Every structure is written in C-alpha cells, then in structure tokens.
Amino acid sequence: MQISLEKIIEMVTREVINELINKGFHIENNLKPGKINGLQNAVFEPDMSGFITPLLTENLILSLNGQIQEVHVPAKTIVTPGAKNVLKNRNITVIYKS
C-alpha cells in the first residue's frame, strides 16, 4: 500500500487538532470551510437537528460518495459499531462539534 506524504501530513494534522480540541483548546480557524492550504477537503455534515440523541449509522456512511474525508456531527452523537468499521475502512474522520 502506498500513501503520499501530503496525505500523511493531513492525517497527522487532523489527529493533532482533534486531540487539542478534546483537551479543551479552542482552535481558531481563519480558513474557508472545507479548505486546507487551498486543497478541497470533502466534508459531510448531516442534519441531526430532529434527533433527541444524534445517531451516526453504518447505512448513512455507506450512502456517502468516496470523496468524503470528514463527517461533522454534534458533540454527543452516538456512532454505531457498524459505522465505526466503515469509517475506519474508508479512512473517514469524525469531527464532534459543540
């Protein structure tokens, strides 16, 4: 399996940002949504406003096109085990938003 250095840097950066957010840091973002260094970052943000407890399911993830790299969900969203497997296999990152 081969991976580009650009993809590795993107993955590491995303993990560092997620860890900082989990530790309570506020990350100021002056970039346009979905763009990192001018590169398009495919983001999916499902409308979960009608959910009492937001739920991210395997079927929802399977319905996404192959260009999606991030899924943004509310902070207390439950991710089903099936969804976790698909996210891992497709290398999709879940971002929990407050």
C-alpha positions as CSV (number, residue, x, y, z in Angstrom):
1,M,0.0,0.0,0.0
2,Q,1.3,3.4,-0.9
3,I,0.4,6.8,0.6
4,S,1.6,10.2,-0.3
5,L,3.5,12.5,2.1
6,E,0.7,15.1,1.7
7,K,-1.9,12.6,2.9
8,I,0.2,11.6,5.9
9,I,0.7,15.3,6.9
10,E,-3.0,15.9,6.5
11,M,-3.9,12.8,8.7
12,V,-1.4,13.7,11.4
13,T,-2.5,17.4,11.5
14,R,-6.2,16.3,11.8
15,E,-5.3,14.0,14.7
16,V,-3.4,16.7,16.5
17,I,-6.2,19.2,16.1
18,N,-8.8,16.6,17.3
19,E,-6.6,15.8,20.4
20,L,-6.2,19.5,21.2
21,I,-10.0,20.0,20.9
22,N,-10.5,17.0,23.2
23,K,-8.2,18.6,25.8
24,G,-10.3,21.8,25.7
25,F,-8.3,24.0,23.4
26,H,-10.2,26.3,21.0
27,I,-8.7,26.1,17.6
28,E,-9.1,29.4,15.7
29,N,-9.8,28.7,12.0
30,N,-9.4,31.6,9.6
31,L,-9.5,29.3,6.6
32,K,-12.6,28.9,4.4
33,P,-14.7,25.9,5.4
34,G,-13.5,22.7,3.7
35,K,-10.2,24.1,2.6
36,I,-6.8,23.3,4.0
37,N,-3.8,25.1,2.3
38,G,-6.1,25.7,-0.8
39,L,-6.9,22.0,-1.2
40,Q,-10.5,20.9,-1.1
41,N,-11.3,18.8,1.9
42,A,-14.6,16.8,1.3
43,V,-16.8,17.3,4.4
44,F,-20.2,15.9,5.1
45,E,-22.4,17.4,7.9
46,P,-25.7,15.6,8.3
47,D,-28.7,17.5,9.6
48,M,-29.3,15.9,13.0
49,S,-31.5,18.7,14.4
50,G,-34.5,16.4,14.6
51,F,-32.7,13.8,16.8
52,I,-33.1,13.7,20.5
53,T,-29.9,11.7,20.6
54,P,-28.0,12.0,17.3
55,L,-27.0,8.7,15.8
56,L,-24.4,8.1,13.1
57,T,-25.2,4.8,11.4
58,E,-23.5,2.4,9.0
59,N,-26.2,3.0,6.3
60,L,-25.6,6.7,6.4
61,I,-21.8,6.3,6.0
62,L,-22.3,3.8,3.2
63,S,-24.5,6.2,1.3
64,L,-21.7,8.8,1.1
65,N,-19.6,9.2,-2.0
66,G,-16.0,8.2,-2.0
67,Q,-14.7,11.8,-1.8
68,I,-15.8,12.4,1.8
69,Q,-12.9,12.6,4.2
70,E,-14.6,14.1,7.3
71,V,-18.1,13.8,8.9
72,H,-19.0,16.6,11.3
73,V,-21.6,15.7,13.9
74,P,-23.0,17.2,17.2
75,A,-20.8,16.6,20.3
76,K,-23.0,13.8,21.8
77,T,-23.6,11.8,18.7
78,I,-23.6,8.1,19.1
79,V,-21.6,6.2,16.4
80,T,-22.8,2.7,15.9
81,P,-20.2,-0.2,15.7
82,G,-21.0,-0.8,12.1
83,A,-20.5,2.9,11.3
84,K,-17.1,2.8,13.1
85,N,-16.0,-0.1,10.9
86,V,-17.0,1.7,7.7
87,L,-15.4,5.0,8.8
88,K,-12.1,3.1,9.6
89,N,-12.2,1.2,6.3
90,R,-12.8,4.4,4.3
91,N,-10.4,6.4,6.4
92,I,-13.1,9.0,7.3
93,T,-12.5,11.2,10.3
94,V,-15.4,12.1,12.6
95,I,-15.3,15.6,14.0
96,Y,-17.5,16.3,17.0
97,K,-18.8,19.9,17.0
98,S,-20.2,21.6,20.1
